[in-house]
Amino acid sequence: MVKGRKRHWTEIARPISQAGFVVYVLIAALLHNTSEVETPSLHTLCPFGAVETAWTLLTTGKFISKIHQSSVILGLGLLVSALVVGGAFCGWICPLGALHDFTSWVRRKLRISEVQVPATADRILRYGRYVVLILIIYMSASTLKLWFGNYDPYHLLFGLGFIFEFNLAEQGIGYLITIGVVVGSLFIPRLWCRYLCPLGGLLSLIQRISPIKMRRTAPGAAPPSYRCALTVA
C-alpha cells in the first residue's frame, strides 16, 4: 500500500473474509477427522466437485465417489456469482487464494525477490489451467472416482489429512505438488491460480461469456485487484 493513501474498504474486508473462510474450512476438516459422528468432508464443501461429477451425473444420474449434491448446489451458486462478479470467489473465499496472498505478504516481509516470468512464457503457461481442467473432467468421468483428490493442494492442505491419515503411497505426488506450489508462490505470485488452478480456468471461460464485465480503476485510486467497477457489455 502506498504510504499516506487512504485504504479502500475492500483492503480491510477482503482479508477478513478470507480468514473467516479459512477458519471455517479448517474447523470442518478437524470435525470430519475427529468427530465420532459422520460430518461433511471438504469434498462436499467444494463447488469444483460439481464440475468433476457433471458428466457422470448427466449421463447416469449418479455422483462420482465422495461427491454429494451439496457440491452441485455450491457449483451452481458459483456459476451465478461468476457471471455477476467475475472471479470474486478466488479473491474473497478460496482458501488457496488466501494462502497465496499470505505467501506474497511473507515474500515482501522477507524481501524475497519476485521472479518475473517473461510475457510470452506467462501467456503460454496460463493455458495450463485448461489442460488440468480437461484432464480432471476426463479422468473423473472415466474412473467414476474423485481422481483429483490425491493431487489437489486444497484438499491435501486444508483437509488436514497429512495429520490424521497421511498416505505417502497414494498421495506422495500430491504432497510434492503441494509443497512446490507453496514454495513456488513465495517467488511467483499466485503460482497455482495463474498457471494450474482448474477452477480458475473455468471461471475465466465463464467471464468471457458474461454480459457483465469487471473494469479496473486507474492506478493510484486503489489496487486493481481490490477495486473494480461493473459495466454491462
N, C-alpha and C positions, 0 to 999 in steps of 0.2 A: 504494500500500500504506500502511496506517495505521502511523504511527511507533510502534515498540515491539511491534507484533504479530508473533508468530512466523509465518514464511512456511510456507504449506501446501506439501507436496512437489510438487503439480502446478504451482505457480508457478515451480518450477525445471525440472521435467521437460518442461512444455509448450513453452517457448521452445527447449529443446534439440532436441526432436522436430521442431519447425517448421524450425529452422535446418538440421537434418540432411536433411530432405526438399527444402528449397530448394537446398542444395548438390548433392544427388543429381540433381535436375531440371536444374540449370544445367550440370552435367558431362555429362549425357545429351544436352542440346541442343548443347553445344560439340562433342562427339564426332560427333553427327549432321551438323553443318555442316562439320567439318574432316577427318573420317576418310576415308581412301581406300577403305575397305570399307564396305558398307552397314550402318548401325546404326539402331536404332529411333528414330522421331521421337517428339515429345511426344504426338502423337495416339494412338500405341499404348500410351502410359503413362497415359492419362486415362480413368477409369471412365465419364465422361459420354459417351464415344464409343459405349457400349452403348445409351444412350438414343437417340442420333442415328441409329443404324443398325437399331434394333429393328424398326420396321415393315417395312423392306426385307428384313431377314433372315427375318422371319416369313412374308412373302408370296412371296419369291423364293428364299430360301435363300442369298442373297448379301449381301456387305457393301457399304456405300456406299464411295466412293473414300477412300483414306487411313486407313480403319479396319481394324483387324486383330482376330483372335479374342482377343488379349490384352485388348482393351478390354472385351469381353463378360465375360471371366473376372473382371477387376477390377470391373466393374459388378455382377456377382452377389455378389462379396465385399462391396462397399459396401452392397448391399441388405441382406445379413445383418447387417452391423455397424449399419446404421441402425435395424433392428428391435430390436437389443440395446442399443446405447449411443447412440441418437439421432444428433445432429449432431456427434459427436466428430471425424469426418473434417474438418469445417470448421475446428475449433479446433486440431487437432493435426497435420494432414497437409497440407491445401490450401495451396499457396504463396501464393495470393491472400489467404487468411486471415492468413497470416504478414505479408504486405505491409501489410494493414490495421492489424494490431497495431503494426507499425513506424511507420506514419504517425501512429497515436494517440500513440505514445511521442514522436515528433517534435513533435506538437502540444503535449503537456504541457511538453516542454523549452523550446519557443519561446514558451510561454504564449499560444498562439493560442486565441481564444475559440471554444468549440464552438457550432455552430449548433443551436439547439433546434427541431426540426421539430414543429409542433403535432400533438397526438394524433390529430385527425381526419385530417389530411393524411398522417401516418405510417401510419395504418391503411389508407388508400386506396393509397398508394404501394407498400405491401408486396405488393399484387396484381400489381405489375409483374413480379415473378419468374415468375408463372404465365403472363402474357402472353408473355414472352420464351421460356419453355419450350414453349408451344404453337406459337409461330412457328417455332422451331428444328425441332421434330418435323415440322411440315408442310413446311417448305422442304427439309429433308433427304430426306424421303420423295418429294417431287415432283421434285427435281432429281437425286437419287441421288448427290449430292456432299456433301462436308463444308462445307455452306453457311456455318456459323457461324465457320469458321476465320479468315475475313478480318475478323471483328469481335470475336473473343474476346480480352479483355485478358490472360488467362492465356497463350495461345499467342503473342500478339504481344510480350509482355514476356519471358517465360521461355524462349520458343523461340529467342531471340536473332536472329530474322530481321531486325530493324532494323539489325543489324551486318553480317550476311552476305548477305542478299538483300532489301534494302529495296525495297519496291514501293509507291510512293505512289499510283499509278494504281488498283491493285486494293484496297489496304488503307488508303488515306487516311482514310476514315471510321472504320475500326477504330482507327487511331492517335489520332484525335481523341477517340473514346470512351475509350480507354485513358488518355490524358492527363487527360480530365475526371474519370475515376474516381479516379486517383491524387491529383490536386489537390483534388477534392471531398472525399476521405476525410480530408484534413487539417482539414476543418471539420465534417464529418458522419461520426461513427464508423461504420466498416464500411458505407460507402455502397453498394458493389456487393453485398455479402452481403445487406443488408437489403431492397434495392429492385429489383435487376436479376438476381441470380445464378439461372440456371435450375436448376442442381443443388441450390442451397439450397431453391428452391421445391419440387422433387421430394422432397427429404429431409423437408421439413416435412409433406408429404402422407403419406409413409410413417410418420412418427412418430404421426400421428393414428390409424392403424390398428394400431400396435404394441401388444402386450399389456404391454410393459414401458415405463414412463414415467419421465422424468427429473424429480426433485423437488429444487428448490433449497433449500439450507440457509438458516437465518436470517441476516440481516445481521450482520456482525461476526465470524462464525465463519470465513468465508473468502469471497473474491469469488465471487458467484453463477456467473460464467462458468467458474470453475475447479472448484468443489466441488459435486457433485451426488450425490444418493442414488437408488438404483434401487428402484422399487416396482412390483409387479405389479398391473395394472389389474383 
